Amino acid sequence: MAHILVVDDSPTELHVIKGMLEKNGFQVTAAQSGEEGVDIARRLKPDLVLMDVVMPGLNGFQATRQLAREPETASIPIIMVTTKDQETDKVWAIRQGARDYIVKPAKEKDLVDRVKNLLSS
């Protein structure tokens, strides 16, 4: 069973995304800030991270950049899951180290398919 870290400052979004993933057989850990997400990723080395962008403190772009540049977490694939839908946001996310980008609200099939795709690559 793959372990997914979901980083989002919205308790509602965490609950919804966690539910989608658990229903599809994934083990899920939640973090409510960029700082907490980076800390958990360093300690637990999840198989994949779903990262929100707009969060107080360390935002999702900054947290992604940190994880992508550290040797012990650089191989963990990160999918940005955010309401920001501008092409420039998507390009910036990939430049920071994200492997994929999903605009909220995420549809369960799309989210799960993308997670499975990255885990199998």
C-alpha positions as CSV (number, residue, x, y, z in Angstrom):
1,M,0.0,0.0,0.0
2,A,1.5,3.3,-1.1
3,H,1.9,6.1,1.5
4,I,0.7,9.6,0.4
5,L,1.3,12.8,2.2
6,V,-1.4,15.4,1.7
7,V,-0.4,19.0,2.6
8,D,-3.2,21.6,2.7
9,D,-4.1,24.3,5.2
10,S,-7.9,23.7,4.7
11,P,-9.3,21.0,7.0
12,T,-12.2,20.5,4.6
13,E,-9.8,19.9,1.6
14,L,-7.7,17.5,3.7
15,H,-10.7,15.5,4.7
16,V,-12.0,15.3,1.1
17,I,-8.7,14.3,-0.5
18,K,-7.8,11.9,2.3
19,G,-11.2,10.2,1.9
20,M,-10.7,9.9,-1.9
21,L,-7.3,8.3,-1.4
22,E,-8.1,6.0,1.5
23,K,-11.2,4.7,-0.4
24,N,-8.8,3.7,-3.2
25,G,-6.4,1.8,-0.9
26,F,-3.8,4.4,-0.1
27,Q,-2.3,5.1,3.4
28,V,-2.6,8.8,4.0
29,T,-0.8,11.2,6.3
30,A,-2.0,14.9,6.5
31,A,-0.1,18.1,7.1
32,Q,-1.7,21.5,7.6
33,S,1.2,23.7,6.6
34,G,4.2,23.8,4.3
35,E,6.5,23.6,7.2
36,E,4.8,20.6,8.7
37,G,4.7,18.9,5.2
38,V,8.4,19.3,4.7
39,D,9.1,18.0,8.2
40,I,6.8,14.9,7.8
41,A,8.3,14.2,4.3
42,R,11.8,14.3,5.7
43,R,10.9,11.9,8.5
44,L,8.4,9.5,6.9
45,K,9.6,9.5,3.2
46,P,6.2,9.0,1.7
47,D,5.8,7.5,-1.7
48,L,4.2,10.7,-3.1
49,V,3.1,14.2,-1.9
50,L,0.0,16.1,-2.8
51,M,0.8,19.8,-2.1
52,D,-1.5,22.8,-1.9
53,V,0.0,26.1,-3.1
54,V,-1.7,28.9,-1.1
55,M,-0.8,28.4,2.6
56,P,0.4,30.8,5.3
57,G,4.1,30.7,6.1
58,L,5.9,28.4,3.7
59,N,3.7,28.2,0.6
60,G,3.4,25.1,-1.6
61,F,5.9,26.3,-4.2
62,Q,8.5,27.0,-1.5
63,A,7.9,23.6,0.2
64,T,8.1,21.8,-3.1
65,R,11.4,23.5,-3.9
66,Q,12.9,22.5,-0.5
67,L,11.9,18.9,-0.9
68,A,13.0,18.7,-4.6
69,R,16.5,20.1,-3.7
70,E,17.2,17.9,-0.7
71,P,18.9,14.6,-1.6
72,E,16.9,12.6,0.9
73,T,13.5,13.8,-0.5
74,A,14.3,14.7,-4.1
75,S,13.0,11.4,-5.5
76,I,9.6,11.8,-3.9
77,P,7.1,12.8,-6.6
78,I,5.0,15.9,-5.8
79,I,1.7,16.8,-7.4
80,M,0.4,20.3,-6.8
81,V,-3.3,20.4,-6.0
82,T,-4.5,24.0,-6.0
83,T,-7.2,26.5,-7.1
84,K,-4.5,28.5,-9.0
85,D,-5.3,27.7,-12.6
86,Q,-3.0,30.1,-14.6
87,E,-0.5,28.6,-17.0
88,T,2.2,30.6,-15.3
89,D,1.4,28.9,-12.0
90,K,1.7,25.4,-13.6
91,V,5.0,26.3,-15.2
92,W,6.4,27.7,-12.0
93,A,5.3,24.6,-10.1
94,I,7.1,22.3,-12.5
95,R,10.2,24.6,-12.2
96,Q,10.1,24.2,-8.4
97,G,10.1,20.4,-8.7
98,A,6.5,19.3,-9.0
99,R,5.8,16.4,-11.4
100,D,2.1,17.2,-12.0
101,Y,-0.5,19.9,-11.3
102,I,-4.2,19.4,-10.6
103,V,-6.7,22.3,-10.3
104,K,-9.2,22.1,-7.4
105,P,-11.8,20.9,-7.0
106,A,-10.1,17.6,-8.0
107,K,-12.3,14.9,-9.4
108,E,-11.6,11.6,-7.7
109,K,-10.9,9.5,-10.8
110,D,-8.5,12.1,-12.2
111,L,-6.7,12.5,-8.8
112,V,-6.3,8.7,-8.3
113,D,-5.3,8.1,-11.9
114,R,-2.5,10.7,-11.7
115,V,-1.3,9.4,-8.3
116,K,-1.2,5.8,-9.7
117,N,0.6,7.0,-12.8
118,L,3.4,8.8,-10.9
119,L,3.8,5.9,-8.5
120,S,4.2,3.4,-11.4
121,S,6.8,5.6,-13.3
